[in-house]
């Protein structure tokens, strides 16, 4: 690490911030308030912060001379041992993190996108320059999950990682379930409360969860899981009445991100809404909370739950990484494991039960026709509910639960069912997540 090792050996470790938004401000405040001049145990000092607009008022007790738009005040600054990247995005963040690592500076980041898309490159650069790159805050906010996968669970062969890892979608789905509200109304509320961005695409269409499960899958299975091989489906097509019917069947609905191995087909990573049995702990994870379940061959299933977003929980994870480096953690924790090719399974081969809701003409033969197309696709029906019969308009909701079926077969059957004259609309197709021996 050359001249930068001396910074860690000193009583005060210099910190440089790239970004001073809500999380950056929380980190700066934590450093200033907990590691100030009157704290004899302090090892941290914010030397400089790079921002896009240095004219904005900042709600943190940081000397204005330390805030600028000049990248050179942080990257390559010999007084800064640890660079904290909190800008977000991919290209600029990748360039800045790479430059800092090559300058001999350690890096802490909360950036799930850059770690999902280019994490292996960045970790290799860190190793080549004998510095740390830590990223606990990139997934599930304040919940410790990166560290356990890198360290505590390495004796296990990981069977699956699945989680509710986007607080915005969990807030929306929880409100829809408990209040019977429509998606668009709850989304507007989430935006007004600051839980959802003005452009909610990354959250509601599943991309945020996709980046996070890519990061977790790489750690769990020691293989590259590119974002473009991960099946991704958001929550826009989930409706309030689906929660009512799901509850009657013993389920709730969550946006799940899953990475799971099958001895025959390989590793499948997927993000989509799923029916979850009400007795499973994850079914009770509501609001903006996150939860991650890791199942190992030795330890069995472990549940990690807590605040998955927000300035203080995310700041907590960032500070934990900073302190690990400042306290002299060995470099092995941030070094990438040797990545090996791992068979990537196709979503077409995924097997699960399915929940189907369709609006159909209320007349004889409708179910028989639907069952015929399902049967031709080698799919058998587990149960059927006829709900909300509208006598005046002559149609009803038909809710079908299937036995386990292959995804490709289901998609083929659904295409045929949509063409039936007596099926006015196929409203919902939601996969059912299997836990333990439940089928």
Order of alpha helices (4+ residues) and beta strands (2+ residues): alpha-beta-alpha-beta-beta-beta-alpha-beta-alpha-beta-beta-alpha-alpha-alpha-alpha-beta-alpha-beta-beta-beta-beta-alpha-beta-alpha-beta-beta-beta-alpha-beta
